[in-house]
Amino acid sequence: MFSWVFKVKIFPDVSFAANNEWGVPKLDLAYCPMALREPFLPWGSRNRQLEVYGSWHFYVEDYKFQALWNNPQGIIASNPVMVVEPNFSIPPHSPGVTALYQIYRKRWLSRFWQIQGIFTIVDLNVPERHADLNMLGVPMGWCAFATRGDRKNISKLWIDWGIAKKKSGLENPMFIVYCGGIKIEAICLDMGWFYFDSHRG
């Protein structure tokens, strides 16, 4: 007989209040930013022991930030003002349970960083079929969102924008788009969204 042991987390042993049956932590509205603090940097682009006083995002390969799940304190030394939630990859045809776990992980990390005084930008970059799951733990009135642009699937950008408007209750919530090329950049310029095609040091 085989015995399976799943290592969920090494540190810390902390639980957060949830507003859903799955226990996905509810974000604290007090840590929803009203403006973006620059520089806006991809995790791993500079020494993590140096203070950035800006924002980290995680639109990079998962292996570059996977260790934060076991030790979320790894981000604290750089003293960021805010972070985009870690974008744990969810393949397009993943079952709901896989998506739920990845969403739980990013929301747990976000909530943990909030109690360290770090503002949070909600990540919308998930497959469309899991968009509802991705809103678990995000309270109504949340007004800061980010996604990754895809020039081959521009309709997804508009879907994400619709989600941001609905959840925030605003006509113009803060909306950040990372990469995507000239077409995506043009849309962002026209709509008044933030667009980054690379990090600004």
N, C-alpha and C positions, 0 to 999 in steps of 0.2 A: 504494500500500500504506500502511495506517495503522500507526502505531507507538503502542502504549499504554504509558504510564508510570504506575505506581501509587505514590503517595506514602504509605508505611506509617508512617514516624515521622521527625520532625526531630531529636528529642533525647530521651534519650541512646541511644547504641548499646550496649545491654546485653542479655545473654542470661541466662536463669535455668534451673536444672535442672528437668526435668519427669519425671513418673511415668506418662506416657501417650504413645502413638504420635504425637499431634498436636503435641506440644511446648508444650502449655498449662502455664505455670509452676506448680510445686507450692508451695503456701503453707507458711510456716514456723509450726509449731505453737507456737513460743515467742511468737508475736505474736497468739495467740488470746486475746481478753480474757475475763476471768471475771466482769466486772461492767460496766455501762454508765456512761461518763463523760458527765455533762450539763454544759452545755446540748447538746441533740440538735437540730442545725440543718440546714435544707435549704441546699445549696450555692447561693450567690448572695443569701442573705437578709441578709447583713451584709458590710461591707467586708472583703475578703479579705486586706488587709494588717494587720488588727487581730488580735491573738492571741485565740483562743477558749478554749483549754485544755479543750475539750470534744470533741464528735463532729460530723463532717459526714456527711450522707447525700445521696444523689443521686436521690431520687424527685421529680425536677423534669424539665422539658423538656430533651431532649438538648443543644440548642444552648447551654445554660447551662454545660455542663461539657465540651463537645467539645474545647475548646482544651487540656485537660489531657492528651489523648492525644499531642499534639505537644510539650507542655512540662509533664511531670508535676511539675516543681518548683514549678508555680504554686500548689500547696496548702501548701507548706512554710512560707511567711511567716506563716500564721495559726496555726502551731504546734498543730495538733490532737493530742489524745491518741489518738484512734481515728477510723476512717472506716468507713462501709458502702461496699462496693464500688460503683463507678459502674454504674448500671442502664441500660446502652446498650439502647435499645429493640429488641425482637425481635417483629415482627408475628406473630400467631397461626399463620398459614399459611406462614411463612417456611421455605424448605428448610433442611436440617441444616447446610449449609455456611455460610449466612448466620448462623445461630445460633452456630455454632462460632467464627466471627470475632468476634462481639460478646462472647462468653464469654472468648475469648482476650484481648481488649483489657482487660476489667475485671480479669481475673486477673493480667495483666502489670502493670497499674498498682498493684494491691494488693501484689504482691510487691515492686515498686520502692519503694513507700511503707514497706513493712516494713523494708527496709534503711536507711531514714531514721529508724527507731525508732517508727513509727506502727502501732498495733494495728489489726486488720482484722476486720470483721463481714461474713460471707459473704451475698451477695444471692441470695435464692431466687425473686425475681419474674421468672420466665420462663414462657413457655407450657408447659403440662403435657407436651406431646409432646417437649420438649427438656430435660426435667428431668434425665435421665441425663447428657447432655452438660454440663449446668450443674455437675455435680459433678467434672468433670475438674480435677485439680490441688488438690482439697480433700482433705486427708489424713483417714483415720479418726481419730476422737477430737476432731475440730473441734467446738466447743461454743457458737459464737456466730453467730446467723443473724438476718436481717431480711427482711421482705417488705412488699408494699403490699396493704392490704385492699381487697376489692371486694365490696360488698354484693350485687351481682348474681351473684356466683360464690363463695359462701361455701365450697363444697366445696374450692376451690383452697387455701383457708387450711388446711384439715385435711390436704390432701396435702403442703403445705409443712411443716407440723408433723411429719408422719410422716417426711419426709426428714431433718429436723433431728434427730429422735430416733435414727433409724437411723445416720446419719453420726457422731453424737456418742457413741452407745452409752449415753446417759443418759436417764433418765425425764423430766428437766426441764432441758434445755439452755436457754441464754439465747435468747429469741425475741422479736423486736421487730416490731410491726405499725404501719405508718404509714397513717393515714386509713382510711376505710371506713364511717364513720357509727355510729349508735347500736347496731345489731345486732353489728357487729364489735367495738365497744368492750365490749359486754356479754360477749361470748365471751372476750375478753382478760382481763377482770376475773375471770371465773369460772375461767379456766385459770392465772391468775397470770403472764400475759405482759405485756410492756411495750406500751402503746398511746399513740400520739401523733396527735392530730388537727390539730395545728399546732405550729410550733416554739416553744420556750420560750427567751426571751431572757435 
